[in-house]
Amino acid sequence: MFPKNAWYVACTPDEIAEKPLGRTICGLPVALYRGAEGKVAALEDFCPHRGAALSLGAVVDGHLMCGYHGLVMGCDGKAVSMPRQRVNGFPCIRSYPVVERHGFVWIWPGDPERADEASIPELFWADHPEWAYGGGLYHIGCDYRLMIDNLMDLTHEAYVHADSIGQGEIDEAPVMTRMEDGHVVTSRVMEGIVAPPFWQAAMRANGLDDQALVDRWQVSRFSAPGHVLIDVGVALAGKGGMEADPRDKVSAIVVDFMTPETESSHWYFWGMARHFKPDDAALTHAIREGQGRIFSQDLAVLEAQQRNQRNFPGRRLLALNIDAGGVRARRVLDELIQAEAAVATR
């Protein structure tokens, strides 16, 4: 259902700032917390004493203490101490490779020997002074692949998001799909159009005439296991589109990290990294609020879609040319899952 030998976003640093966090990732209950010297750690969310959830405990001297009977666990999964008890013979629990990078906490739920930190996505904008980022988190009751489908085919914007980023020209512009170094890329360009409301507001914020004709682009890039980064923006018509001078455009990267919880639910880390007015905190807040409303519309559609798949089992879904990006992304995931299964059966 989902690859496990891969890096997923487990949480954001603020979620474990004060206490442990319990989160199910790829069907695995995990307790995330800050251990010694504030370094992030992740353990199986299971106390070896009586099976209590360690995430309901507390961090004590860099260790995770179970809130039921006080058993203290080390970041390596070994029992450290327990009041008036000997714990040296306690079985170890599983610990997971975790890395804090680019404003996210990444976890590797598969074979720890294969966890290569170099394969964590390089988010160039995360620490770049010319870029600003704002985002959030939704828990969505649907298969994470449905969200990938959604993001790789933005045709739905004309219908689901008609009051913000949608417009009729989306339907009229052809979608191009290609493979690029193992990534699936879909793209659409609309030339000589009036920007939709969301982008008109961005144009005003950057000192541009919001009624001027623009060239608009959308380039979605899927990277396994569940990362979709979308290069979006508008530039004054005839000024070069994506390559236009920053004074003539507003551009951004829509950030989407889908982390499976179960086969029918996932954690959706969303946001936008923008390449204009990076020091304007009020603008960051306004864009975040607007984007949050847009994604909440997707949430309603996708959860209803998941319910329909449960209520109408066996129904064949139709694939059109606009679905090519999602179809190819699923093919990439299937190949990874099959490869892991083949190794497990050797």
Stockholm file with secondary structure:
# STOCKHOLM 1.0

chainA/1-346         MFPKNAWYVACTPDEIAEKPLGRTICGLPVALYRGAEGKVAALEDFCPHRGAALSLGAVVDGHLMCGYHGLVMGCDGKAVSMPRQRVNGFPCIRSYPVVERHGFVWIWPGDPERADEASIPELFWADHPEWAYGGGLYHIGCDYRLMIDNLMDLTHEAYVHADSIGQGEIDEAPVMTRMEDGHVVTSRVMEGIVAPPFWQAAMRANGLDDQALVDRWQVSRFSAPGHVLIDVGVALAGKGGMEADPRDKVSAIVVDFMTPETESSHWYFWGMARHFKPDDAALTHAIREGQGRIFSQDLAVLEAQQRNQRNFPGRRLLALNIDAGGVRARRVLDELIQAEAAVATR
#=GR chainA/1-346 SS CCCSSSCEEEECGGGGSSSCEEEEETTEEEEEEECGGGCEEEEESCCTTTCCCGGGSEEETTEEECTTTCCEECTTSCEEECTTCCCTTSCCCCBCCEEEETTEEEECCSCGGGCCGGGSCCCTTTTCTTCEEEEEEEEESSCHHHHHHHHHCGGGHHHHTTTTTCCTHHHHSCCEEEEETTEEEEEEEEEEEECCHHHHHHHHHTTCCTTSEEEEEEEEEEETTTEEEEEEEEEETTSCGGGSCGGGEEEEEEEEEEEEEETTEEEEEEEEEESSCTTCHHHHHHHHHHHHHHHHHHHHHHHHHHHHHHHSTTCCCCCCGGGHHHHHHHHHHHHHHHHHHHHHTC
#=GC SS_cons         CCCSSSCEEEECGGGGSSSCEEEEETTEEEEEEECGGGCEEEEESCCTTTCCCGGGSEEETTEEECTTTCCEECTTSCEEECTTCCCTTSCCCCBCCEEEETTEEEECCSCGGGCCGGGSCCCTTTTCTTCEEEEEEEEESSCHHHHHHHHHCGGGHHHHTTTTTCCTHHHHSCCEEEEETTEEEEEEEEEEEECCHHHHHHHHHTTCCTTSEEEEEEEEEEETTTEEEEEEEEEETTSCGGGSCGGGEEEEEEEEEEEEEETTEEEEEEEEEESSCTTCHHHHHHHHHHHHHHHHHHHHHHHHHHHHHHHSTTCCCCCCGGGHHHHHHHHHHHHHHHHHHHHHTC
//
